[in-house]
C-alpha cells in the first residue's frame, strides 16, 4: 500500500521526511516504505525509527472542528522538538466544503516533528490505510448525543485504537480497552504524546489498546446481531 501511496501526488507533502537535511538524499532504502522494510530473505518488519502514523477521516464540514486536531499537533510538535519525540505522520482523508480552508491552515503551520497530508483514497485503499495506522482520530460530535460515528467503527474494525472527541454516547464504542476520549486540544496532545512514547514497547497501555481494538475487530455482524437481539427480547419479555 505505502509503496504505491508515496508516489501519489496527493501525498507529496510527505516527501520531506525521507530526505537527509544535509545532503538532500533519500534516506529510505530500495526495500523500505513509510513504516516497514524488507530484508534480503523477504522478511518484512517495522523499520527502525519509523514515524507514528495517525489517520483521521472527515467530510470537512462544520460538524467537525479540525482546529482541535491542528492545535493538538502543534502542542505535540513543540514537545517532541524539545524532547526528541517520535515523528508523526498524519493523514486526513475525505472530501467536503471546508477541505480547502483547513488545507490552507495546514500550509501555514511550521512543524518539524509532524507531517500532515490530506487525500481522497479509493474504497479499496481506505481500509488498508486504517489497518496500517497506529492511531485513529475522530472529531465527530453529535447534536443529539445519540449517533455514533461510523469512522470509529471502521477504525476499530481494522484493529486500530482510537482517540475520539467526547460526547454523550461515544463510550458505547470507545472505552479504556480500545482507545481514549478527549474534550479539548490539550487533552488530545497529551494522549498522542503518551502513546507515541510507548509505540515500540512490547508492554504497556498502547499494547493494551491494540489488543482491545483487535478484540473489537473479531466481533462479526452475526455475533453482534444475536447479542442485540437477545437484549431486545429481554425487554419484550
BELTA-V509947 format. One record per backbone hydrogen bond with DSSP energy under -1.0 kcal/mol. NH is the residue of the N-H (numbers start at 1). CO is the residue of the C=O. If there is no record, write none. Layout:
BEGIN
[[NH;CO] [NH;CO]]
END
This chain:
BEGIN
[[5;1] [6;2] [7;4] [8;5] [11;8] [12;9] [14;11] [15;12] [17;14] [18;15] [19;16] [20;25] [24;20] [27;18] [32;29] [33;36] [37;45] [38;31] [39;43] [42;39] [45;37] [47;35] [50;47] [52;87] [54;89] [55;135] [56;91] [58;93] [64;61] [66;64] [68;65] [70;66] [71;67] [72;68] [73;69] [74;70] [75;71] [76;72] [77;73] [78;74] [79;75] [80;76] [81;77] [82;78] [83;79] [84;80] [85;80] [88;113] [89;52] [90;115] [91;54] [92;117] [93;56] [94;119] [98;60] [99;96] [102;98] [103;99] [104;100] [105;101] [106;102] [107;103] [108;104] [109;106] [115;88] [117;90] [119;92] [126;122] [129;125] [130;126] [131;127] [132;128] [134;53] [135;53] [136;161] [137;55] [138;163] [153;149] [154;150] [155;151] [156;152] [157;153] [159;156] [160;155] [162;178] [163;136] [164;180] [165;138] [166;182] [170;167] [172;169] [173;170] [174;170] [178;175] [179;175] [180;162] [182;164] [188;184] [189;185] [190;186] [191;187] [192;188] [193;189] [194;190] [195;191] [196;192] [197;193] [199;196] [201;198] [208;204] [209;205] [210;206] [211;207] [212;208] [213;209] [214;210] [215;211] [216;212] [217;213] [218;214] [219;216] [220;218] [224;220] [225;221] [226;222] [227;223] [228;224] [229;225] [230;226] [231;227] [232;228] [233;229] [234;230] [235;231] [236;232] [237;233]]
END
